[in-house]
Protein backbone atom coordinates (compact mmCIF):
# COMPACT_ATOMS: atom_id res chain seq x y z
CA UNK A 1 0.00 0.00 0.00
CA UNK A 2 1.29 3.45 -0.90
CA UNK A 3 2.21 5.66 2.04
CA UNK A 4 0.30 8.96 1.70
CA UNK A 5 1.62 10.64 4.85
CA UNK A 6 2.82 14.25 4.72
CA UNK A 7 6.63 14.29 4.77
CA UNK A 8 9.09 16.97 5.80
CA UNK A 9 9.88 17.56 2.11
CA UNK A 10 6.18 18.10 1.43
CA UNK A 11 5.99 20.76 4.14
CA UNK A 12 9.10 22.48 2.82
CA UNK A 13 7.57 22.63 -0.66
CA UNK A 14 4.32 24.03 0.71
CA UNK A 15 6.15 26.63 2.76
CA UNK A 16 8.27 27.72 -0.22
CA UNK A 17 5.25 27.96 -2.52
CA UNK A 18 3.33 30.10 -0.02
CA UNK A 19 6.28 32.44 0.59
CA UNK A 20 6.87 32.92 -3.15
CA UNK A 21 3.43 34.43 -3.76
CA UNK A 22 3.08 38.11 -2.71
CA UNK A 23 -0.75 37.87 -2.73
CA UNK A 24 -0.67 35.09 -0.13
CA UNK A 25 1.61 37.14 2.13
CA UNK A 26 -0.68 40.18 1.83
CA UNK A 27 -3.71 38.00 2.66
CA UNK A 28 -1.84 36.59 5.66
CA UNK A 29 -0.97 40.06 6.92
CA UNK A 30 -4.59 41.15 6.60
CA UNK A 31 -6.37 38.11 8.02
CA UNK A 32 -4.04 37.63 11.00
CA UNK A 33 -5.10 41.07 12.22
CA UNK A 34 -8.64 41.44 10.87
CA UNK A 35 -11.71 39.20 10.63
CA UNK A 36 -11.81 37.21 7.40
CA UNK A 37 -15.36 38.49 6.86
CA UNK A 38 -14.14 42.09 6.92
CA UNK A 39 -11.49 41.23 4.33
CA UNK A 40 -13.72 39.13 2.05
CA UNK A 41 -16.82 41.35 2.21
CA UNK A 42 -17.83 42.54 -1.25
CA UNK A 43 -18.44 46.22 -0.65
CA UNK A 44 -20.07 46.69 -4.04
CA UNK A 45 -22.80 44.18 -3.17
CA UNK A 46 -23.38 45.86 0.20
CA UNK A 47 -23.76 49.31 -1.32
CA UNK A 48 -26.22 48.00 -3.93
CA UNK A 49 -28.56 46.44 -1.35
CA UNK A 50 -31.60 48.65 -0.95
CA UNK A 51 -33.86 47.68 1.97
CA UNK A 52 -36.98 49.29 0.48
CA UNK A 53 -39.66 46.88 -0.78
CA UNK A 54 -42.54 47.15 -3.23
CA UNK A 55 -44.62 45.02 -0.84
CA UNK A 56 -44.08 45.25 2.92
CA UNK A 57 -46.37 43.96 5.66
CA UNK A 58 -44.66 44.65 8.98
CA UNK A 59 -45.33 47.65 11.18
CA UNK A 60 -44.43 45.93 14.44
CA UNK A 61 -41.31 45.30 16.53
CA UNK A 62 -39.28 42.10 16.32
CA UNK A 63 -39.15 39.43 19.01
CA UNK A 64 -36.11 37.87 20.67
CA UNK A 65 -35.53 34.15 21.21
CA UNK A 66 -32.34 34.98 23.15
CA UNK A 67 -30.17 31.96 24.09
CA UNK A 68 -32.55 29.31 22.83
CA UNK A 69 -33.14 27.41 19.62
CA UNK A 70 -36.82 28.32 19.38
CA UNK A 71 -36.57 30.06 15.99
CA UNK A 72 -39.17 27.79 14.36
CA UNK A 73 -41.57 28.50 17.20
CA UNK A 74 -40.95 32.26 17.18
CA UNK A 75 -41.34 32.39 13.40
CA UNK A 76 -44.62 30.48 13.61
CA UNK A 77 -46.00 32.64 16.40
CA UNK A 78 -44.85 35.78 14.58
CA UNK A 79 -46.82 34.66 11.55
CA UNK A 80 -49.93 34.11 13.67
CA UNK A 81 -49.56 37.33 15.64
CA UNK A 82 -49.81 39.40 12.46
CA UNK A 83 -53.45 38.37 12.11
CA UNK A 84 -54.03 38.55 15.87
CA UNK A 85 -52.69 42.10 16.03
CA UNK A 86 -55.00 43.15 13.21
CA UNK A 87 -57.98 41.63 15.06
CA UNK A 88 -56.93 43.21 18.37
CA UNK A 89 -56.27 46.60 16.77
CA UNK A 90 -52.73 46.84 18.13
CA UNK A 91 -49.13 46.37 17.01
CA UNK A 92 -47.99 45.49 20.52
CA UNK A 93 -48.89 41.83 21.05
CA UNK A 94 -47.09 38.52 21.35
CA UNK A 95 -48.31 35.00 21.94
CA UNK A 96 -46.51 33.26 24.81
CA UNK A 97 -43.47 31.50 23.43
CA UNK A 98 -42.84 30.01 26.88
CA UNK A 99 -46.24 28.29 26.88
CA UNK A 100 -45.56 26.59 23.54
CA UNK A 101 -42.03 25.69 24.68
CA UNK A 102 -43.38 23.97 27.79
CA UNK A 103 -45.67 21.66 25.86
CA UNK A 104 -43.15 21.06 23.10
CA UNK A 105 -40.68 19.81 25.68
CA UNK A 106 -43.27 17.68 27.47
CA UNK A 107 -44.44 16.13 24.20
CA UNK A 108 -40.83 15.46 23.17
CA UNK A 109 -40.27 13.56 26.40
CA UNK A 110 -43.07 11.20 25.45
CA UNK A 111 -41.97 11.08 21.79
CA UNK A 112 -38.44 10.02 22.76
CA UNK A 113 -39.66 7.36 25.17
CA UNK A 114 -41.97 6.02 22.47
CA UNK A 115 -39.06 5.87 20.03
CA UNK A 116 -36.91 4.00 22.56
CA UNK A 117 -39.60 1.36 22.99
CA UNK A 118 -40.01 1.11 19.21
CA UNK A 119 -36.27 0.44 18.77
CA UNK A 120 -35.76 -1.94 21.73
CA UNK A 121 -34.98 -4.83 19.41
CA UNK A 122 -32.04 -3.00 17.84
CA UNK A 123 -28.46 -3.08 19.10
CA UNK A 124 -27.41 -0.29 21.45
CA UNK A 125 -24.90 0.95 18.86
CA UNK A 126 -27.43 0.92 16.01
CA UNK A 127 -27.08 4.21 14.12
CA UNK A 128 -30.72 5.21 14.59
CA UNK A 129 -30.68 4.39 18.30
CA UNK A 130 -27.45 6.36 18.75
CA UNK A 131 -28.98 9.28 16.85
CA UNK A 132 -32.04 9.29 19.11
CA UNK A 133 -29.83 9.51 22.19
CA UNK A 134 -27.56 12.20 20.71
CA UNK A 135 -30.34 14.47 19.45
CA UNK A 136 -32.84 14.21 22.28
CA UNK A 137 -34.24 17.43 23.78
CA UNK A 138 -32.94 19.97 21.32
CA UNK A 139 -34.82 23.24 20.91
CA UNK A 140 -35.35 23.06 17.15
CA UNK A 141 -38.50 22.14 15.31
CA UNK A 142 -40.51 22.13 12.12
CA UNK A 143 -43.69 23.78 10.88
CA UNK A 144 -45.77 20.60 11.23
CA UNK A 145 -44.55 20.25 14.81
CA UNK A 146 -45.60 23.84 15.54
CA UNK A 147 -49.08 23.31 14.12
CA UNK A 148 -49.51 20.06 16.05
CA UNK A 149 -48.77 21.84 19.33
CA UNK A 150 -51.37 24.55 18.69
CA UNK A 151 -54.02 22.04 17.69
CA UNK A 152 -53.51 20.05 20.88
CA UNK A 153 -52.59 22.66 23.49
CA UNK A 154 -53.85 26.00 22.15
CA UNK A 155 -52.15 29.34 22.80
CA UNK A 156 -52.06 32.06 25.44
CA UNK A 157 -50.91 35.68 25.36
CA UNK A 158 -47.41 36.37 26.61
CA UNK A 159 -48.85 38.09 29.69
CA UNK A 160 -50.46 34.79 30.77
CA UNK A 161 -47.15 32.88 30.72
CA UNK A 162 -44.18 35.24 30.31
CA UNK A 163 -40.59 34.33 29.61
CA UNK A 164 -38.38 32.94 32.37
CA UNK A 165 -34.62 32.75 32.70
CA UNK A 166 -34.71 29.17 31.42
CA UNK A 167 -37.06 29.77 28.48
CA UNK A 168 -34.62 32.42 27.26
CA UNK A 169 -31.56 30.29 28.02
CA UNK A 170 -32.47 26.61 27.75
CA UNK A 171 -29.11 24.87 28.13
CA UNK A 172 -29.28 23.94 31.83
CA UNK A 173 -32.91 22.82 31.64
CA UNK A 174 -32.23 20.73 28.54
CA UNK A 175 -29.22 19.13 30.20
CA UNK A 176 -31.32 18.01 33.17
CA UNK A 177 -34.04 16.65 30.89
CA UNK A 178 -31.50 14.73 28.79
CA UNK A 179 -30.00 13.12 31.89
CA UNK A 180 -33.41 11.95 33.09
CA UNK A 181 -34.36 10.70 29.63
CA UNK A 182 -31.14 8.79 29.06
CA UNK A 183 -31.57 7.13 32.43
CA UNK A 184 -35.16 6.29 31.52
CA UNK A 185 -34.09 4.94 28.13
CA UNK A 186 -31.72 2.51 29.80
CA UNK A 187 -34.49 1.30 32.08
CA UNK A 188 -36.90 0.92 29.17
CA UNK A 189 -34.45 -1.09 27.10
CA UNK A 190 -33.96 -3.43 30.06
CA UNK A 191 -37.65 -3.64 31.06
CA UNK A 192 -39.58 -6.87 30.54
CA UNK A 193 -43.19 -6.45 29.44
CA UNK A 194 -45.57 -3.60 28.70
CA UNK A 195 -46.60 -3.10 32.31
CA UNK A 196 -43.01 -2.45 33.37
CA UNK A 197 -42.52 -0.13 30.40
CA UNK A 198 -45.63 1.84 31.29
CA UNK A 199 -44.51 2.29 34.90
CA UNK A 200 -41.11 3.58 33.76
CA UNK A 201 -42.65 5.93 31.20
CA UNK A 202 -45.09 7.36 33.76
CA UNK A 203 -42.29 8.02 36.22
CA UNK A 204 -40.04 9.67 33.61
CA UNK A 205 -42.86 11.87 32.28
CA UNK A 206 -43.76 12.97 35.82
CA UNK A 207 -40.13 13.81 36.60
CA UNK A 208 -39.71 15.78 33.37
CA UNK A 209 -42.98 17.67 33.97
CA UNK A 210 -41.64 18.64 37.39
CA UNK A 211 -38.36 19.88 35.87
CA UNK A 212 -40.23 21.88 33.23
CA UNK A 213 -42.56 23.46 35.79
CA UNK A 214 -39.60 24.43 37.98
CA UNK A 215 -37.80 26.08 35.05
CA UNK A 216 -40.69 27.51 33.03
CA UNK A 217 -43.62 27.88 35.43
CA UNK A 218 -46.97 26.10 35.35
CA UNK A 219 -49.00 26.60 32.16
CA UNK A 220 -52.38 28.27 32.80
CA UNK A 221 -55.56 26.25 32.34
CA UNK A 222 -57.49 29.50 31.85
CA UNK A 223 -56.89 33.25 32.15
CA UNK A 224 -58.72 36.57 31.91
CA UNK A 225 -57.87 38.31 28.65
CA UNK A 226 -58.04 42.09 28.37
CA UNK A 227 -56.07 44.65 26.38
CA UNK A 228 -55.85 48.26 25.20
CA UNK A 229 -55.77 48.85 21.45
CA UNK A 230 -53.75 51.39 19.44
CA UNK A 231 -56.55 53.96 19.86
CA UNK A 232 -56.27 53.56 23.64
CA UNK A 233 -59.61 51.78 23.81
CA UNK A 234 -59.86 49.15 26.55
CA UNK A 235 -61.28 45.68 25.81
CA UNK A 236 -62.05 42.70 28.03
CA UNK A 237 -62.78 39.25 26.59
CA UNK A 238 -63.40 37.43 29.84
CA UNK A 239 -61.96 34.10 30.98
CA UNK A 240 -60.64 31.86 28.21
CA UNK A 241 -58.89 28.52 27.98
CA UNK A 242 -55.80 28.23 25.76
CA UNK A 243 -57.84 26.32 23.20
CA UNK A 244 -60.55 29.00 23.18
CA UNK A 245 -57.95 31.74 22.84
CA UNK A 246 -56.31 30.01 19.87
CA UNK A 247 -59.66 29.41 18.20
CA UNK A 248 -60.55 33.08 18.55
CA UNK A 249 -57.24 34.78 17.72
CA UNK A 250 -55.56 32.49 15.20
CA UNK A 251 -56.99 34.08 12.08
CA UNK A 252 -55.50 31.72 9.46
CA UNK A 253 -56.56 28.19 8.57
CA UNK A 254 -53.66 26.07 9.74
CA UNK A 255 -55.08 23.05 7.91
CA UNK A 256 -54.48 24.87 4.61
CA UNK A 257 -50.71 25.01 5.14
CA UNK A 258 -48.20 22.50 3.79
CA UNK A 259 -44.41 22.38 3.86
CA UNK A 260 -42.64 22.88 0.55
CA UNK A 261 -38.93 22.12 0.31
CA UNK A 262 -36.21 22.61 -2.27
CA UNK A 263 -34.11 19.45 -2.09
CA UNK A 264 -32.11 19.24 -5.36
CA UNK A 265 -30.30 15.99 -4.59
CA UNK A 266 -30.58 13.38 -7.38
CA UNK A 267 -32.02 10.93 -4.85
CA UNK A 268 -34.90 13.29 -4.04
CA UNK A 269 -37.54 13.32 -6.79
CA UNK A 270 -39.38 16.57 -7.41
CA UNK A 271 -43.12 16.41 -6.91
CA UNK A 272 -42.86 13.75 -4.19
CA UNK A 273 -43.62 13.88 -0.50
CA UNK A 274 -40.95 13.09 2.09
CA UNK A 275 -40.69 12.54 5.79
CA UNK A 276 -37.72 11.98 8.08
CA UNK A 277 -37.64 8.96 10.38
CA UNK A 278 -38.26 9.83 14.05
CA UNK A 279 -38.75 13.52 13.29
CA UNK A 280 -41.50 15.01 15.44
CA UNK A 281 -42.67 16.03 18.88
CA UNK A 282 -46.20 14.61 19.30
CA UNK A 283 -46.72 10.87 18.96
CA UNK A 284 -48.90 10.18 15.93
CA UNK A 285 -48.09 13.45 14.15
CA UNK A 286 -45.86 13.18 11.06
CA UNK A 287 -43.66 15.88 9.52
CA UNK A 288 -44.21 15.82 5.77
CA UNK A 289 -42.52 17.80 3.00
CA UNK A 290 -43.37 18.21 -0.67
CA UNK A 291 -40.22 18.59 -2.78
CA UNK A 292 -40.61 21.21 -5.51
CA UNK A 293 -38.52 23.48 -7.71
CA UNK A 294 -37.33 26.68 -6.03
CA UNK A 295 -39.51 28.71 -8.40
CA UNK A 296 -42.56 27.12 -6.75
CA UNK A 297 -41.38 28.21 -3.30
CA UNK A 298 -40.93 31.74 -4.58
CA UNK A 299 -44.29 31.87 -6.35
CA UNK A 300 -46.11 30.62 -3.26
CA UNK A 301 -44.26 33.10 -1.02
CA UNK A 302 -45.00 36.00 -3.37
CA UNK A 303 -48.68 35.02 -3.54
CA UNK A 304 -48.93 35.01 0.25
CA UNK A 305 -47.13 38.33 0.79
CA UNK A 306 -49.08 40.17 -1.90
CA UNK A 307 -52.26 38.81 -0.29
CA UNK A 308 -51.18 40.27 3.05
CA UNK A 309 -49.73 37.23 4.84
CA UNK A 310 -46.17 36.74 6.10
CA UNK A 311 -44.38 33.49 5.18
CA UNK A 312 -42.60 31.06 7.52
CA UNK A 313 -39.36 29.68 6.04
CA UNK A 314 -36.30 27.57 6.93
CA UNK A 315 -32.76 28.23 5.73
CA UNK A 316 -29.01 27.90 6.39
CA UNK A 317 -28.84 31.26 8.11
CA UNK A 318 -25.11 31.69 8.74
CA UNK A 319 -23.88 31.34 5.17
CA UNK A 320 -23.01 34.57 3.33
CA UNK A 321 -24.62 36.72 6.04
CA UNK A 322 -23.48 40.00 7.54
CA UNK A 323 -25.31 40.08 10.86
CA UNK A 324 -24.61 43.67 11.91
CA UNK A 325 -25.81 44.99 8.55
CA UNK A 326 -28.65 42.48 8.39
CA UNK A 327 -28.02 41.39 4.79
CA UNK A 328 -27.66 38.18 2.80
CA UNK A 329 -26.35 37.65 -0.74
CA UNK A 330 -25.04 34.44 -2.33
CA UNK A 331 -21.73 36.18 -3.09
CA UNK A 332 -21.54 38.58 -0.16
CA UNK A 333 -18.10 37.31 0.88
CA UNK A 334 -15.47 36.54 -1.74
CA UNK A 335 -13.57 33.92 0.24
CA UNK A 336 -12.28 32.32 -2.95
CA UNK A 337 -10.19 35.39 -3.86
CA UNK A 338 -8.69 35.60 -0.38
CA UNK A 339 -7.76 31.89 -0.28
CA UNK A 340 -6.98 31.58 -4.01
CA UNK A 341 -9.35 28.67 -4.45
CA UNK A 342 -12.82 27.91 -5.73
CA UNK A 343 -15.81 26.83 -3.64
CA UNK A 344 -17.65 24.93 -6.32
CA UNK A 345 -20.21 22.69 -4.59
CA UNK A 346 -23.75 23.41 -5.69
CA UNK A 347 -26.77 23.19 -3.37
CA UNK A 348 -27.18 19.44 -3.90
CA UNK A 349 -23.47 18.83 -3.34
CA UNK A 350 -23.47 20.86 -0.16
CA UNK A 351 -26.34 18.72 1.17
CA UNK A 352 -24.66 15.46 0.15
CA UNK A 353 -21.36 16.36 1.79
CA UNK A 354 -22.84 17.99 4.91
CA UNK A 355 -21.72 21.50 4.00
CA UNK A 356 -25.23 22.88 4.43
CA UNK A 357 -28.51 22.14 6.20
CA UNK A 358 -31.47 24.01 7.64
CA UNK A 359 -30.29 25.86 10.74
CA UNK A 360 -32.83 28.64 11.33
CA UNK A 361 -36.45 29.62 10.68
CA UNK A 362 -37.68 33.16 10.12
CA UNK A 363 -40.51 35.09 8.49
CA UNK A 364 -40.76 36.82 5.13
CA UNK A 365 -42.65 40.08 5.70
CA UNK A 366 -41.95 41.78 2.39
CA UNK A 367 -40.76 41.35 -1.17
CA UNK A 368 -39.46 43.71 -3.82
CA UNK A 369 -41.10 42.71 -7.11
CA UNK A 370 -39.92 43.95 -10.50
CA UNK A 371 -40.93 43.32 -14.07
CA UNK A 372 -38.31 41.17 -15.78
CA UNK A 373 -35.15 40.04 -14.00
CA UNK A 374 -32.12 41.58 -12.41
CA UNK A 375 -31.80 44.71 -10.26
CA UNK A 376 -33.54 46.99 -12.74
CA UNK A 377 -37.10 47.05 -13.95
CA UNK A 378 -40.23 48.58 -12.55
CA UNK A 379 -42.57 47.48 -9.81
CA UNK A 380 -44.67 44.52 -10.87
CA UNK A 381 -48.38 45.02 -11.28
CA UNK A 382 -51.28 42.67 -11.92
CA UNK A 383 -50.77 40.75 -15.15
CA UNK A 384 -47.04 41.49 -15.41
CA UNK A 385 -44.30 38.87 -15.52
CA UNK A 386 -42.67 39.72 -12.22
CA UNK A 387 -39.77 38.37 -10.23
CA UNK A 388 -38.49 38.89 -6.71
CA UNK A 389 -35.51 41.20 -6.48
CA UNK A 390 -35.16 41.14 -2.71
CA UNK A 391 -36.95 39.82 0.36
CA UNK A 392 -37.61 41.46 3.74
CA UNK A 393 -37.08 39.13 6.69
CA UNK A 394 -38.32 39.34 10.27
CA UNK A 395 -35.76 37.64 12.47
CA UNK A 396 -36.12 36.73 16.15
CA UNK A 397 -32.70 37.88 17.36
CA UNK A 398 -33.78 41.20 18.86
CA UNK A 399 -33.53 44.67 17.33
CA UNK A 400 -29.81 45.39 17.55
CA UNK A 401 -28.86 44.34 13.99
CA UNK A 402 -30.19 45.11 10.55
CA UNK A 403 -33.10 47.56 10.41
CA UNK A 404 -34.20 47.16 14.04
CA UNK A 405 -34.10 43.38 13.65
CA UNK A 406 -35.44 43.19 10.09
CA UNK A 407 -33.02 41.90 7.45
CA UNK A 408 -32.69 42.21 3.67
CA UNK A 409 -32.13 39.11 1.53
CA UNK A 410 -31.07 39.35 -2.10
CA UNK A 411 -32.90 36.83 -4.27
CA UNK A 412 -29.62 35.09 -5.13
CA UNK A 413 -29.38 33.94 -1.51
CA UNK A 414 -32.88 32.45 -1.64
CA UNK A 415 -31.76 30.13 -4.45
CA UNK A 416 -28.75 28.81 -2.55
CA UNK A 417 -29.70 28.76 1.12
CA UNK A 418 -33.50 28.76 1.53
CA UNK A 419 -34.80 25.20 1.82
CA UNK A 420 -38.38 25.36 3.01
CA UNK A 421 -41.53 27.45 3.34
CA UNK A 422 -44.96 26.89 4.85
CA UNK A 423 -47.39 27.58 1.99
CA UNK A 424 -51.11 27.55 1.46
CA UNK A 425 -52.38 24.69 -0.67
CA UNK A 426 -54.59 27.23 -2.42
CA UNK A 427 -51.44 28.86 -3.85
CA UNK A 428 -50.21 25.60 -5.45
CA UNK A 429 -50.87 24.11 -8.90
CA UNK A 430 -53.41 21.27 -8.97
CA UNK A 431 -50.81 18.59 -9.73
CA UNK A 432 -48.83 19.47 -6.60
CA UNK A 433 -51.96 19.48 -4.45
CA UNK A 434 -52.66 15.95 -5.70
CA UNK A 435 -49.07 14.92 -4.96
CA UNK A 436 -49.63 15.71 -1.29
CA UNK A 437 -51.81 12.58 -0.98
CA UNK A 438 -48.97 10.19 -1.87
CA UNK A 439 -47.33 8.10 0.84
CA UNK A 440 -44.09 9.93 1.70
CA UNK A 441 -40.60 8.57 1.09
CA UNK A 442 -38.93 8.01 4.47
CA UNK A 443 -35.47 9.57 4.82
CA UNK A 444 -33.14 8.36 7.60
CA UNK A 445 -33.32 10.11 10.96
CA UNK A 446 -29.97 11.87 10.41
CA UNK A 447 -30.82 13.28 6.97
CA UNK A 448 -30.04 17.02 6.69
CA UNK A 449 -33.66 17.76 5.80
CA UNK A 450 -34.46 17.10 9.45
CA UNK A 451 -31.74 19.37 10.81
CA UNK A 452 -33.96 22.33 11.72
CA UNK A 453 -35.62 20.20 14.40
CA UNK A 454 -32.28 19.40 16.00
Number of C-alpha atoms within 10 A of each C-alpha: 3 4 5 6 7 8 9 9 9 11 11 11 12 11 11 11 11 13 12 10 10 10 15 16 13 11 16 14 11 15 16 9 8 11 10 16 16 13 16 18 18 16 12 9 15 15 8 9 16 13 19 14 18 17 19 19 18 19 10 13 15 17 18 17 20 15 14 16 24 27 26 27 27 27 28 24 24 26 22 21 22 24 18 23 19 12 14 17 17 17 17 14 20 21 23 19 24 25 26 23 19 19 21 24 21 20 18 19 24 20 19 24 21 16 16 21 16 12 15 15 9 13 11 13 9 10 13 19 18 12 14 20 15 13 15 18 24 20 21 20 25 27 26 20 21 22 17 20 19 20 14 12 16 20 25 30 21 15 13 19 20 17 17 13 10 19 25 18 15 20 16 11 18 19 13 14 23 20 11 17 24 18 12 20 23 12 15 23 17 12 17 10 9 11 10 13 18 13 12 18 22 12 12 21 20 13 15 22 20 14 18 23 13 12 17 23 19 14 16 12 10 15 17 11 17 12 15 14 17 13 8 10 9 10 12 10 10 9 13 16 18 23 17 14 19 21 15 12 20 20 16 14 8 15 10 12 18 21 23 26 26 26 23 19 15 10 9 17 15 17 18 18 24 22 22 22 17 22 24 25 28 22 14 8 14 17 22 23 26 24 26 21 14 19 12 19 26 17 16 21 27 26 18 20 18 17 11 17 22 28 26 26 28 25 22 21 18 13 17 20 22 20 15 12 16 20 26 29 25 18 17 22 23 18 19 12 12 18 13 10 9 10 8 9 12 12 19 19 15 15 19 17 10 11 13 22 23 22 20 24 30 25 25 29 29 28 28 23 24 22 18 17 13 11 15 10 14 12 16 17 11 6 6 11 12 20 22 24 22 27 26 24 25 30 28 24 19 17 15 13 17 20 15 15 22 26 24 25 23 25 22 16 22 20 17 20 23 23 23 26 27 24 23 20 18 13 17 17 11 10 9 18 15 11 15 20 10 12 12 17 16 14 17 16 20 18 16 21 23 24 20 23 23 19
